[in-house]
């Protein structure tokens, strides 16, 4: 009996490609060119080939179809024929219709995925970031949807006021996504400038903007706030002292807010991401801290920003009507290790 070779598409996971005789050679060739070791490749196993290629800035147009053709003996099959398909975002039409949602960090990564999802589900998005150019790119990408770009700094009072002014009288939800990474320095190495930079964005930025938004929600008698924390908010082995402490502070902000404003119909929750394919990377890392965290890192898959946006938009929407003060690990199971 001849064993049938599985069919692959661009939306098949890298795990499926690695189990395919021709697909394995293709993926390992890509990994070698990118300088990825076996552990790095394993972390990407739940992403699709398309995810991997689209994350590469210099990938030529049409490369996915070219590789799929090569793997399948000269043809590009449909997803209906393929095996091992990766998770795909499912938009719920009208879920945010009539709602105004403020999203920080909206120009890239998880923030961009949240802004895009809310807009495509009918919401009016106040898209906030330091980069005005990338916000304009987002508005162009979401042409036909309601996106209000606001180039503002959440670390100062004027920036928070500009965001609230752009939103107008109504703010139904706030996604505090913007954040910065540290250099993995442990306490005996951490420098004050790094502490101040990380806390200014990750902690005080959330406080200042939420403080500016809350009066609108209190007056309306309703609202939903989601603060993005991190797997580093649930353990001590994911980053340096500055980032870890800042994200633990985000959990405290979330729980305090959930308690204080429940009588006003305002829900505050947090999503704690694990490894996610975003542009946020540490620079100038501490050798001591990097070695310690690498030794503790679980062999878990990296997620696409859209997967995090699925959890965040659930908590921003009325689908989570009875959820308040929750810290939702969205880390592929990292928090159980």
C-alpha positions in Angstrom: 0.0 0.0 0.0 1.4 3.4 -1.1 1.3 6.0 1.7 -0.3 9.2 0.4 1.8 12.3 0.9 -0.1 15.2 2.6 -1.0 18.3 0.6 0.3 21.6 1.8 -0.9 25.2 1.4 0.5 28.5 2.4 -1.8 28.4 5.4 -0.5 25.0 6.6 1.5 25.3 9.8 5.2 25.0 9.8 4.8 21.8 11.9 2.8 20.3 9.0 5.5 21.5 6.5 8.2 19.9 8.7 6.4 16.6 8.5 6.3 16.7 4.7 9.3 15.3 2.8 9.6 18.2 0.4 8.2 20.7 2.8 10.8 20.0 5.5 13.6 20.8 3.1 12.0 24.1 2.1 11.4 25.2 5.7 14.8 24.2 6.9 16.3 26.1 4.0 14.4 29.2 5.0 15.5 28.8 8.6 19.1 28.3 7.7 19.1 31.5 5.6 17.5 33.4 8.5 20.0 32.0 11.0 17.4 30.3 13.1 18.4 27.3 15.2 16.2 24.3 16.0 14.7 25.9 19.1 13.8 29.1 17.2 12.2 27.0 14.5 10.3 25.0 17.0 8.8 28.1 18.5 7.3 29.0 15.2 5.7 25.6 14.6 2.1 26.8 15.0 2.5 29.7 12.5 1.7 29.2 8.8 4.3 29.4 6.0 2.5 32.5 4.9 3.0 34.1 8.4 6.7 33.3 8.3 7.2 34.8 4.8 5.1 37.9 5.4 7.1 38.6 8.6 10.3 38.8 6.4 10.6 42.4 5.1 12.7 41.4 2.1 10.5 38.4 0.9 9.8 38.7 -2.9 6.2 38.9 -4.0 4.7 35.5 -4.9 7.2 33.6 -2.8 4.5 31.7 -0.9 2.9 30.3 -4.0 6.3 29.4 -5.4 7.2 27.4 -2.4 3.7 25.7 -2.2 4.1 24.8 -5.9 7.5 23.3 -5.2 6.2 21.2 -2.3 3.2 19.9 -4.1 4.8 18.8 -7.3 3.9 21.8 -9.5 0.5 22.9 -8.3 -1.0 25.3 -5.7 -3.9 23.5 -3.9 -6.7 25.2 -2.0 -7.0 25.2 1.8 -9.8 22.6 1.5 -7.3 20.1 0.2 -4.5 21.0 2.6 -3.6 19.5 6.0 -2.5 21.1 9.2 -4.0 24.6 8.6 -3.0 27.3 11.1 -5.5 29.3 13.2 -7.2 32.0 11.2 -8.9 35.2 12.5 -12.7 35.1 12.3 -14.2 38.6 12.2 -17.6 39.1 14.0 -19.5 41.6 11.9 -20.9 44.5 13.8 -19.6 43.5 17.3 -18.3 47.1 17.9 -20.9 48.9 15.8 -21.6 52.4 17.3 -18.7 52.1 19.7 -15.6 54.3 20.1 -12.5 52.4 21.1 -9.1 53.9 22.0 -6.1 51.7 21.1 -2.6 52.6 22.0 0.5 51.2 20.3 -1.8 51.0 17.2 0.9 51.4 14.6 2.5 47.9 15.0 2.3 44.5 16.5 -0.5 43.6 18.9 -1.9 47.2 19.0 -2.2 47.3 15.2 -4.0 43.9 15.2 -6.4 45.1 17.9 -7.2 48.4 16.0 -7.7 46.5 12.8 -10.0 43.9 14.3 -12.1 46.5 16.1 -12.4 48.6 12.9 -13.4 45.7 10.8 -16.0 44.7 13.4 -17.7 48.1 13.0 -16.0 50.2 15.7 -14.7 53.8 15.5 -11.0 53.4 16.4 -8.9 56.2 18.0 -5.5 54.8 16.9 -2.7 56.1 19.1 1.0 55.8 18.5 4.2 57.9 18.4 4.6 57.2 14.7 2.2 59.4 12.7 3.5 57.9 9.4 2.7 54.3 10.4 -0.7 55.4 11.7 -1.4 56.8 8.3 -0.4 53.5 6.7 -2.9 51.8 9.1 -5.7 54.2 8.0 -4.9 53.5 4.4 -5.0 49.8 5.0 -8.4 50.1 6.7 -9.9 52.4 4.1 -13.7 52.3 4.3 -13.5 51.8 8.1 -13.5 54.5 10.8 -10.0 55.1 12.0 -8.9 58.3 13.7 -5.1 58.5 13.9 -3.6 60.4 16.9 0.2 60.8 17.0 0.6 61.3 20.8 2.9 60.4 23.7 0.9 58.6 26.4 3.7 59.4 28.9 2.7 63.1 29.2 -0.6 64.7 30.3 -0.9 66.7 27.1 -0.7 63.5 25.0 -3.5 61.9 27.1 -5.6 65.0 26.7 -5.1 65.1 22.9 -6.3 61.5 22.7 -9.5 62.1 24.7 -10.2 65.3 22.6 -9.9 63.2 19.4 -12.3 60.6 20.7 -14.9 63.2 21.6 -17.7 62.9 24.1 -18.0 59.1 23.9 -15.3 56.5 24.8 -16.7 53.0 25.1 -13.5 51.1 25.5 -9.8 51.5 26.0 -7.0 49.1 25.0 -3.7 50.0 26.7 -1.4 48.1 24.5 1.7 50.3 24.1 4.7 49.1 25.9 8.5 48.9 25.8 10.9 46.1 26.6 13.9 46.3 28.9 17.5 45.0 28.5 17.1 41.9 30.6 19.2 43.4 33.4 18.7 41.9 36.8 18.5 44.2 39.9 22.2 44.4 40.6 22.8 45.7 37.0 19.7 47.7 36.2 20.3 51.4 35.5 18.0 54.3 36.5 17.5 55.5 32.9 16.1 52.0 31.9 13.9 51.9 35.0 12.5 55.3 34.2 11.9 54.6 30.5 10.1 51.3 31.1 8.0 52.5 34.0 7.1 55.8 32.2 5.5 53.9 29.3 4.4 50.6 30.8 3.0 52.0 34.1 2.6 55.7 34.2 1.4 55.9 30.5 -1.4 53.5 31.4 -2.3 55.5 34.5 -2.3 58.9 32.8 -4.4 57.8 29.8 -6.8 55.8 31.8 -7.2 58.7 34.3 -8.1 60.9 31.4 -10.6 58.4 29.9 -12.4 57.4 33.1 -14.6 60.5 33.5 -16.2 59.8 30.1 -17.0 56.2 31.1 -18.2 57.1 34.6 -20.6 59.7 33.1 -21.9 57.1 30.6 -22.2 54.4 33.3 -20.3 51.8 31.3 -17.0 51.0 29.7 -14.4 48.3 29.1 -10.7 48.6 29.7 -8.0 46.1 28.8 -4.4 46.5 30.0 -1.8 44.4 28.2 0.5 42.9 30.8 2.7 40.0 30.0 3.8 36.5 30.9 6.4 38.5 32.8 3.6 39.7 35.1 3.0 36.1 36.2 6.6 35.0 36.8 10.1 36.3 37.3 11.8 34.4 34.5 10.7 36.2 31.3 12.6 39.5 31.3 14.7 41.9 33.4 13.9 43.6 36.6 12.4 46.8 35.0 10.0 45.1 32.6 9.0 42.3 35.1 8.2 44.9 37.8 6.4 47.2 35.4 4.1 44.4 34.2 3.4 43.2 37.8 2.3 46.8 38.4 -0.1 46.6 35.4 -1.8 43.7 37.2 -2.2 45.9 40.3 -3.6 48.7 38.2 -6.1 46.3 36.6 -7.3 44.8 39.9 -7.6 48.2 41.6 -9.5 49.7 38.7 -11.8 46.7 38.5 -12.8 47.1 42.1 -13.0 50.9 42.2 -15.2 51.4 39.1 -17.4 48.3 39.1 -20.3 50.4 40.5 -20.1 52.6 37.4 -20.4 49.7 35.0 -16.8 49.8 34.0 -14.9 46.5 33.6 -11.1 46.4 33.7 -9.2 43.2 32.7 -5.8 42.3 31.5 -4.3 40.0 28.8 -0.9 38.5 29.6 0.8 37.6 26.3 3.6 35.1 25.9 5.9 34.9 22.9 4.3 37.0 20.1 5.7 37.8 16.6 6.0 41.5 17.0 8.7 44.1 16.4 9.4 44.6 20.1 12.9 43.3 20.8 15.4 44.0 23.6 18.6 45.8 22.7 22.0 45.8 24.5 20.9 42.9 26.6 22.5 41.9 29.9 24.5 38.7 29.4 23.7 37.6 32.9 20.0 38.2 32.6 19.7 36.8 29.1 21.4 33.5 30.1 19.1 33.1 33.1 15.9 33.7 31.1 17.0 31.5 28.2 17.7 28.7 30.6 14.1 28.9 32.0 12.3 29.4 28.6 9.7 26.8 27.8 9.6 25.2 24.4 6.3 26.9 23.5 5.0 28.2 20.2 5.1 31.9 19.2 1.7 33.5 18.4 0.7 36.0 15.8 -0.5 39.4 17.0 -4.0 38.6 15.6 -4.3 35.8 18.2 -3.7 38.2 21.0 -6.2 40.6 19.4 -8.8 37.9 19.5 -8.5 37.7 23.3 -8.3 41.5 23.8 -11.3 42.3 21.6 -13.3 39.7 23.5 -12.6 41.5 26.8 -13.3 44.9 25.1 -16.7 43.7 23.8 -20.0 42.9 25.5 -19.2 39.2 25.0 -17.2 39.5 28.3 -20.1 41.2 30.2 -19.5 39.2 33.4 -15.7 39.3 33.4 -14.0 42.0 35.6 -10.6 42.0 37.2 -9.4 39.0 35.3 -5.8 38.4 34.3 -6.0 36.2 31.2 -2.8 34.4 30.2 -2.6 34.3 26.4 0.7 32.5 26.3 0.2 29.1 24.7 0.3 27.5 28.2 3.6 29.1 29.4 2.0 30.1 32.7 1.5 26.4 33.7 5.2 25.6 33.4 
